[in-house]
Amino acid sequence: MSLGMIALFVGFGLLVGILFGFFGMGGSFLVTPALLILGYKSTVAVGSGMAFVFGTSVIATLKHRDLGQVDYKLGVLMIVGTATGIEVGKEIVLHLQEMGLAGSIISAVYVLLLGGIGALVTYESISGGDGGTLEHDVDENADLDEEEIPEIAQKIQSYRIPPMISLRGGITVSLWMILLVAFATGLLSGFLGVGGGFIRMPALFYLVGVPVPIAVGTDLFEIIFSGGIGSFLYAQAGGVNLGIVIPLLAGSALGARLGSAATSIVDEDEIKVYFGVMLLLGSVAVAIKEIGGAYDIEILRTASIVVILGAAVLVAGAVVYSSVQSLRTPAPATSTAD
């Protein structure tokens, strides 16, 4: 591999690492299509992408752990429920394949879900809706006010079906409600064939009610397991190219820590706006790609990659800019009474 390609992978790893650490998603969403464009076989593109996601999620999770933004209890429960949901989602896909409807239905659901979540998060953040404003330096023993929790999450938390589970941020939720949310997100992940970071992170906030930074950190903790299992299976089949993975991880080692640290200093509404914009542009990219594939228009397929990579550069740049601005803004002076 040439030095130019190594530099390209390091730079790309830095970009994706920032997004991954900041949102808890964005790894395979960007890496796998980019490797396919560069001419790698699909097994190598997917396997190397998974290995990269695994390594980056470990780096990002460690940073979120340092910031107190990982709820391990919630993460383990979500893994259990998600695994069950993925299996059911896979069976639905197999049934649809037998009917010859899988491709068109999955593509339509993917675009609608990606765009719908993106529009909801962006609108709610800009309009100052149900999400409220949460502090980022989360104290696991500090209780959240009701107005800081989305209405749907308040409703879910109101079902006092034992056993009740206490989570970081002073939240108490029924074990069965957590497993139900995990199952639903796993079902969608298995149905769409994606890692599900863009589903789990908003689900943890809007449905369970945990603060956004903890939702990101806990989601990354879950990805360690899914990415680790996936990369191990692909490595056994020769689908992991270390010449690709190592330069990507070299860049993401810095990017993931920068992105993770940014969640503690960037305003929460800004995090949600960036997340929403990323998903909206992602849905546009997928829609363009599907249209290009349906009508065999090669330029649309290329345009879809340009849109998603452009979105990644734009949003990562905005994250870095907001972080720098937050650090440069002096903290308000506190007065002391005599």
Contacts in CASP RR format, 6 or more apart in sequence:
PFRMAT RR
TARGET T0000
AUTHOR 0000-0000-0000
METHOD contacts of the structure
MODEL  1
MSLGMIALFVGFGLLVGILFGFFGMGGSFLVTPALLILGYKSTVAVGSGM
AFVFGTSVIATLKHRDLGQVDYKLGVLMIVGTATGIEVGKEIVLHLQEMG
LAGSIISAVYVLLLGGIGALVTYESISGGDGGTLEHDVDENADLDEEEIP
EIAQKIQSYRIPPMISLRGGITVSLWMILLVAFATGLLSGFLGVGGGFIR
MPALFYLVGVPVPIAVGTDLFEIIFSGGIGSFLYAQAGGVNLGIVIPLLA
GSALGARLGSAATSIVDEDEIKVYFGVMLLLGSVAVAIKEIGGAYDIEIL
RTASIVVILGAAVLVAGAVVYSSVQSLRTPAPATSTAD
1 243 0 8 1.000
6 247 0 8 1.000
9 244 0 8 1.000
9 247 0 8 1.000
9 248 0 8 1.000
10 247 0 8 1.000
10 248 0 8 1.000
10 250 0 8 1.000
10 251 0 8 1.000
11 251 0 8 1.000
12 31 0 8 1.000
12 34 0 8 1.000
12 248 0 8 1.000
13 52 0 8 1.000
13 56 0 8 1.000
13 247 0 8 1.000
13 248 0 8 1.000
13 249 0 8 1.000
13 250 0 8 1.000
13 251 0 8 1.000
13 252 0 8 1.000
13 255 0 8 1.000
14 251 0 8 1.000
14 252 0 8 1.000
14 254 0 8 1.000
14 255 0 8 1.000
15 30 0 8 1.000
15 255 0 8 1.000
15 312 0 8 1.000
15 313 0 8 1.000
15 316 0 8 1.000
16 26 0 8 1.000
16 27 0 8 1.000
16 30 0 8 1.000
16 31 0 8 1.000
16 52 0 8 1.000
16 56 0 8 1.000
16 248 0 8 1.000
16 252 0 8 1.000
16 312 0 8 1.000
17 27 0 8 1.000
17 56 0 8 1.000
17 60 0 8 1.000
17 251 0 8 1.000
17 252 0 8 1.000
17 255 0 8 1.000
17 256 0 8 1.000
17 258 0 8 1.000
17 259 0 8 1.000
18 255 0 8 1.000
18 256 0 8 1.000
18 258 0 8 1.000
18 259 0 8 1.000
18 262 0 8 1.000
18 316 0 8 1.000
18 317 0 8 1.000
18 319 0 8 1.000
18 320 0 8 1.000
19 25 0 8 1.000
19 26 0 8 1.000
19 27 0 8 1.000
19 30 0 8 1.000
19 259 0 8 1.000
19 278 0 8 1.000
19 312 0 8 1.000
19 315 0 8 1.000
19 316 0 8 1.000
19 319 0 8 1.000
20 26 0 8 1.000
20 27 0 8 1.000
20 53 0 8 1.000
20 56 0 8 1.000
20 57 0 8 1.000
20 60 0 8 1.000
20 220 0 8 1.000
20 252 0 8 1.000
20 255 0 8 1.000
20 256 0 8 1.000
20 259 0 8 1.000
21 56 0 8 1.000
21 60 0 8 1.000
21 63 0 8 1.000
21 64 0 8 1.000
21 216 0 8 1.000
21 220 0 8 1.000
21 255 0 8 1.000
21 256 0 8 1.000
21 257 0 8 1.000
21 259 0 8 1.000
21 260 0 8 1.000
21 263 0 8 1.000
22 216 0 8 1.000
22 259 0 8 1.000
22 260 0 8 1.000
22 262 0 8 1.000
22 263 0 8 1.000
22 271 0 8 1.000
22 274 0 8 1.000
22 319 0 8 1.000
23 198 0 8 1.000
23 201 0 8 1.000
23 216 0 8 1.000
23 271 0 8 1.000
23 274 0 8 1.000
23 275 0 8 1.000
23 278 0 8 1.000
24 57 0 8 1.000
24 60 0 8 1.000
24 197 0 8 1.000
24 201 0 8 1.000
24 216 0 8 1.000
24 217 0 8 1.000
24 219 0 8 1.000
24 220 0 8 1.000
24 223 0 8 1.000
25 196 0 8 1.000
25 197 0 8 1.000
25 198 0 8 1.000
25 201 0 8 1.000
25 219 0 8 1.000
26 197 0 8 1.000
26 198 0 8 1.000
26 278 0 8 1.000
26 312 0 8 1.000
27 49 0 8 1.000
27 52 0 8 1.000
27 53 0 8 1.000
27 56 0 8 1.000
28 46 0 8 1.000
28 49 0 8 1.000
28 50 0 8 1.000
28 52 0 8 1.000
28 53 0 8 1.000
28 194 0 8 1.000
28 195 0 8 1.000
29 194 0 8 1.000
29 198 0 8 1.000
29 308 0 8 1.000
30 308 0 8 1.000
30 309 0 8 1.000
30 312 0 8 1.000
31 45 0 8 1.000
31 48 0 8 1.000
31 49 0 8 1.000
31 52 0 8 1.000
31 53 0 8 1.000
31 248 0 8 1.000
32 45 0 8 1.000
32 46 0 8 1.000
32 49 0 8 1.000
33 45 0 8 1.000
33 305 0 8 1.000
33 308 0 8 1.000
34 305 0 8 1.000
34 309 0 8 1.000
35 44 0 8 1.000
35 45 0 8 1.000
35 48 0 8 1.000
35 49 0 8 1.000
35 244 0 8 1.000
36 42 0 8 1.000
36 45 0 8 1.000
37 305 0 8 1.000
40 48 0 8 1.000
40 241 0 8 1.000
40 244 0 8 1.000
43 234 0 8 1.000
43 237 0 8 1.000
43 238 0 8 1.000
43 239 0 8 1.000
44 238 0 8 1.000
44 239 0 8 1.000
44 240 0 8 1.000
44 241 0 8 1.000
44 244 0 8 1.000
46 234 0 8 1.000
46 239 0 8 1.000
47 230 0 8 1.000
47 231 0 8 1.000
47 234 0 8 1.000
47 235 0 8 1.000
47 239 0 8 1.000
47 240 0 8 1.000
48 234 0 8 1.000
48 239 0 8 1.000
48 240 0 8 1.000
48 241 0 8 1.000
48 244 0 8 1.000
48 245 0 8 1.000
48 248 0 8 1.000
49 231 0 8 1.000
49 245 0 8 1.000
49 248 0 8 1.000
50 227 0 8 1.000
50 228 0 8 1.000
50 230 0 8 1.000
50 231 0 8 1.000
50 234 0 8 1.000
50 240 0 8 1.000
51 228 0 8 1.000
51 231 0 8 1.000
51 234 0 8 1.000
51 235 0 8 1.000
51 240 0 8 1.000
51 245 0 8 1.000
52 244 0 8 1.000
52 245 0 8 1.000
52 248 0 8 1.000
52 249 0 8 1.000
52 252 0 8 1.000
53 223 0 8 1.000
53 227 0 8 1.000
53 231 0 8 1.000
54 223 0 8 1.000
54 224 0 8 1.000
54 227 0 8 1.000
54 228 0 8 1.000
54 230 0 8 1.000
54 231 0 8 1.000
55 249 0 8 1.000
55 252 0 8 1.000
56 249 0 8 1.000
56 252 0 8 1.000
56 256 0 8 1.000
57 220 0 8 1.000
57 221 0 8 1.000
57 223 0 8 1.000
57 224 0 8 1.000
57 227 0 8 1.000
58 224 0 8 1.000
59 249 0 8 1.000
59 252 0 8 1.000
59 253 0 8 1.000
59 256 0 8 1.000
59 257 0 8 1.000
60 217 0 8 1.000
60 220 0 8 1.000
60 256 0 8 1.000
60 257 0 8 1.000
60 259 0 8 1.000
60 260 0 8 1.000
61 70 0 8 1.000
61 217 0 8 1.000
61 220 0 8 1.000
61 221 0 8 1.000
61 224 0 8 1.000
63 256 0 8 1.000
63 257 0 8 1.000
63 259 0 8 1.000
63 260 0 8 1.000
63 261 0 8 1.000
64 70 0 8 1.000
64 213 0 8 1.000
64 216 0 8 1.000
64 217 0 8 1.000
64 220 0 8 1.000
64 221 0 8 1.000
64 260 0 8 1.000
64 263 0 8 1.000
67 137 0 8 1.000
67 138 0 8 1.000
67 213 0 8 1.000
67 260 0 8 1.000
67 261 0 8 1.000
67 263 0 8 1.000
67 264 0 8 1.000
68 138 0 8 1.000
68 140 0 8 1.000
68 168 0 8 1.000
68 214 0 8 1.000
69 138 0 8 1.000
69 213 0 8 1.000
69 214 0 8 1.000
69 216 0 8 1.000
69 217 0 8 1.000
69 218 0 8 1.000
69 263 0 8 1.000
69 264 0 8 1.000
70 214 0 8 1.000
70 217 0 8 1.000
70 218 0 8 1.000
70 220 0 8 1.000
70 221 0 8 1.000
71 140 0 8 1.000
71 167 0 8 1.000
71 168 0 8 1.000
71 210 0 8 1.000
71 214 0 8 1.000
71 218 0 8 1.000
72 221 0 8 1.000
73 165 0 8 1.000
73 167 0 8 1.000
74 165 0 8 1.000
74 167 0 8 1.000
74 168 0 8 1.000
74 178 0 8 1.000
74 204 0 8 1.000
74 208 0 8 1.000
74 210 0 8 1.000
74 218 0 8 1.000
75 218 0 8 1.000
75 221 0 8 1.000
75 222 0 8 1.000
77 165 0 8 1.000
77 175 0 8 1.000
77 178 0 8 1.000
77 179 0 8 1.000
77 182 0 8 1.000
78 178 0 8 1.000
78 181 0 8 1.000
78 182 0 8 1.000
78 185 0 8 1.000
78 200 0 8 1.000
78 204 0 8 1.000
78 218 0 8 1.000
78 222 0 8 1.000
79 182 0 8 1.000
79 222 0 8 1.000
79 225 0 8 1.000
80 179 0 8 1.000
80 182 0 8 1.000
81 179 0 8 1.000
81 182 0 8 1.000
81 183 0 8 1.000
81 186 0 8 1.000
82 182 0 8 1.000
82 183 0 8 1.000
82 185 0 8 1.000
82 186 0 8 1.000
82 189 0 8 1.000
82 200 0 8 1.000
82 222 0 8 1.000
83 186 0 8 1.000
84 182 0 8 1.000
84 183 0 8 1.000
84 186 0 8 1.000
85 182 0 8 1.000
85 183 0 8 1.000
85 184 0 8 1.000
85 186 0 8 1.000
85 187 0 8 1.000
85 189 0 8 1.000
85 190 0 8 1.000
86 186 0 8 1.000
86 187 0 8 1.000
86 189 0 8 1.000
86 190 0 8 1.000
87 190 0 8 1.000
88 183 0 8 1.000
88 187 0 8 1.000
88 190 0 8 1.000
89 186 0 8 1.000
89 187 0 8 1.000
89 188 0 8 1.000
89 189 0 8 1.000
89 190 0 8 1.000
89 191 0 8 1.000
90 190 0 8 1.000
90 191 0 8 1.000
92 187 0 8 1.000
92 191 0 8 1.000
93 102 0 8 1.000
93 106 0 8 1.000
93 190 0 8 1.000
93 191 0 8 1.000
93 193 0 8 1.000
96 102 0 8 1.000
96 103 0 8 1.000
96 105 0 8 1.000
96 106 0 8 1.000
106 191 0 8 1.000
106 192 0 8 1.000
106 193 0 8 1.000
107 286 0 8 1.000
107 290 0 8 1.000
109 191 0 8 1.000
109 192 0 8 1.000
110 192 0 8 1.000
110 194 0 8 1.000
110 283 0 8 1.000
110 286 0 8 1.000
111 283 0 8 1.000
111 286 0 8 1.000
111 287 0 8 1.000
111 290 0 8 1.000
112 283 0 8 1.000
113 188 0 8 1.000
113 192 0 8 1.000
113 199 0 8 1.000
114 198 0 8 1.000
114 279 0 8 1.000
114 280 0 8 1.000
114 282 0 8 1.000
114 283 0 8 1.000
114 286 0 8 1.000
115 279 0 8 1.000
115 280 0 8 1.000
115 282 0 8 1.000
115 283 0 8 1.000
116 279 0 8 1.000
116 283 0 8 1.000
117 198 0 8 1.000
117 199 0 8 1.000
117 202 0 8 1.000
117 276 0 8 1.000
117 279 0 8 1.000
118 275 0 8 1.000
118 276 0 8 1.000
118 277 0 8 1.000
118 278 0 8 1.000
118 279 0 8 1.000
118 280 0 8 1.000
118 283 0 8 1.000
119 276 0 8 1.000
119 280 0 8 1.000
120 202 0 8 1.000
121 202 0 8 1.000
121 272 0 8 1.000
121 273 0 8 1.000
121 275 0 8 1.000
121 276 0 8 1.000
121 279 0 8 1.000
122 272 0 8 1.000
122 273 0 8 1.000
122 276 0 8 1.000
122 277 0 8 1.000
122 280 0 8 1.000
124 130 0 8 1.000
124 131 0 8 1.000
124 272 0 8 1.000
125 131 0 8 1.000
125 269 0 8 1.000
125 270 0 8 1.000
125 272 0 8 1.000
125 273 0 8 1.000
125 276 0 8 1.000
126 269 0 8 1.000
126 273 0 8 1.000
128 269 0 8 1.000
130 150 0 8 1.000
130 151 0 8 1.000
130 152 0 8 1.000
131 148 0 8 1.000
131 149 0 8 1.000
131 150 0 8 1.000
131 205 0 8 1.000
132 147 0 8 1.000
132 148 0 8 1.000
132 268 0 8 1.000
132 269 0 8 1.000
133 148 0 8 1.000
133 267 0 8 1.000
133 268 0 8 1.000
133 269 0 8 1.000
134 144 0 8 1.000
134 148 0 8 1.000
134 211 0 8 1.000
134 212 0 8 1.000
134 213 0 8 1.000
134 268 0 8 1.000
135 211 0 8 1.000
136 211 0 8 1.000
136 213 0 8 1.000
136 263 0 8 1.000
136 264 0 8 1.000
136 265 0 8 1.000
136 266 0 8 1.000
136 268 0 8 1.000
137 264 0 8 1.000
138 168 0 8 1.000
138 169 0 8 1.000
138 211 0 8 1.000
138 213 0 8 1.000
138 214 0 8 1.000
139 169 0 8 1.000
140 168 0 8 1.000
140 169 0 8 1.000
140 170 0 8 1.000
141 169 0 8 1.000
141 170 0 8 1.000
142 169 0 8 1.000
142 170 0 8 1.000
143 169 0 8 1.000
143 170 0 8 1.000
144 169 0 8 1.000
144 170 0 8 1.000
144 171 0 8 1.000
144 211 0 8 1.000
146 154 0 8 1.000
149 157 0 8 1.000
149 171 0 8 1.000
149 209 0 8 1.000
150 205 0 8 1.000
150 206 0 8 1.000
150 207 0 8 1.000
150 209 0 8 1.000
152 206 0 8 1.000
152 207 0 8 1.000
153 205 0 8 1.000
153 206 0 8 1.000
153 207 0 8 1.000
153 208 0 8 1.000
153 209 0 8 1.000
156 173 0 8 1.000
156 177 0 8 1.000
156 181 0 8 1.000
156 207 0 8 1.000
156 208 0 8 1.000
156 209 0 8 1.000
157 171 0 8 1.000
157 172 0 8 1.000
157 173 0 8 1.000
157 177 0 8 1.000
157 209 0 8 1.000
159 174 0 8 1.000
159 177 0 8 1.000
160 174 0 8 1.000
161 174 0 8 1.000
161 175 0 8 1.000
161 176 0 8 1.000
161 177 0 8 1.000
162 174 0 8 1.000
162 175 0 8 1.000
163 174 0 8 1.000
163 175 0 8 1.000
164 172 0 8 1.000
164 173 0 8 1.000
164 174 0 8 1.000
164 175 0 8 1.000
165 172 0 8 1.000
165 173 0 8 1.000
165 174 0 8 1.000
165 175 0 8 1.000
165 178 0 8 1.000
166 172 0 8 1.000
167 173 0 8 1.000
167 208 0 8 1.000
167 210 0 8 1.000
168 210 0 8 1.000
168 211 0 8 1.000
168 214 0 8 1.000
169 210 0 8 1.000
169 211 0 8 1.000
169 214 0 8 1.000
171 208 0 8 1.000
171 209 0 8 1.000
171 210 0 8 1.000
173 208 0 8 1.000
173 209 0 8 1.000
177 208 0 8 1.000
178 208 0 8 1.000
181 203 0 8 1.000
181 204 0 8 1.000
181 207 0 8 1.000
181 208 0 8 1.000
184 203 0 8 1.000
185 196 0 8 1.000
185 199 0 8 1.000
185 200 0 8 1.000
185 203 0 8 1.000
186 196 0 8 1.000
186 199 0 8 1.000
188 196 0 8 1.000
188 199 0 8 1.000
189 195 0 8 1.000
189 196 0 8 1.000
189 199 0 8 1.000
189 200 0 8 1.000
195 223 0 8 1.000
195 226 0 8 1.000
197 219 0 8 1.000
197 223 0 8 1.000
198 279 0 8 1.000
200 215 0 8 1.000
200 219 0 8 1.000
200 222 0 8 1.000
201 212 0 8 1.000
201 215 0 8 1.000
201 216 0 8 1.000
201 219 0 8 1.000
201 275 0 8 1.000
202 215 0 8 1.000
202 275 0 8 1.000
204 210 0 8 1.000
204 214 0 8 1.000
204 215 0 8 1.000
204 218 0 8 1.000
204 219 0 8 1.000
205 211 0 8 1.000
205 212 0 8 1.000
205 215 0 8 1.000
208 215 0 8 1.000
210 218 0 8 1.000
211 268 0 8 1.000
212 263 0 8 1.000
212 268 0 8 1.000
212 271 0 8 1.000
212 272 0 8 1.000
213 263 0 8 1.000
213 264 0 8 1.000
213 268 0 8 1.000
216 260 0 8 1.000
216 263 0 8 1.000
217 260 0 8 1.000
231 240 0 8 1.000
234 240 0 8 1.000
258 320 0 8 1.000
258 323 0 8 1.000
259 319 0 8 1.000
259 323 0 8 1.000
261 323 0 8 1.000
262 319 0 8 1.000
262 320 0 8 1.000
262 322 0 8 1.000
262 323 0 8 1.000
263 271 0 8 1.000
265 323 0 8 1.000
265 326 0 8 1.000
265 327 0 8 1.000
266 319 0 8 1.000
266 322 0 8 1.000
266 323 0 8 1.000
266 326 0 8 1.000
267 322 0 8 1.000
267 326 0 8 1.000
270 322 0 8 1.000
274 315 0 8 1.000
274 318 0 8 1.000
274 319 0 8 1.000
277 311 0 8 1.000
277 315 0 8 1.000
278 311 0 8 1.000
278 312 0 8 1.000
278 315 0 8 1.000
281 307 0 8 1.000
281 308 0 8 1.000
281 310 0 8 1.000
281 311 0 8 1.000
282 307 0 8 1.000
282 308 0 8 1.000
282 311 0 8 1.000
284 307 0 8 1.000
285 304 0 8 1.000
285 305 0 8 1.000
285 307 0 8 1.000
285 308 0 8 1.000
285 311 0 8 1.000
286 304 0 8 1.000
288 300 0 8 1.000
288 301 0 8 1.000
288 303 0 8 1.000
288 304 0 8 1.000
288 307 0 8 1.000
289 300 0 8 1.000
289 301 0 8 1.000
289 304 0 8 1.000
289 305 0 8 1.000
291 297 0 8 1.000
291 300 0 8 1.000
292 298 0 8 1.000
292 300 0 8 1.000
292 301 0 8 1.000
292 304 0 8 1.000
293 300 0 8 1.000
293 301 0 8 1.000
END
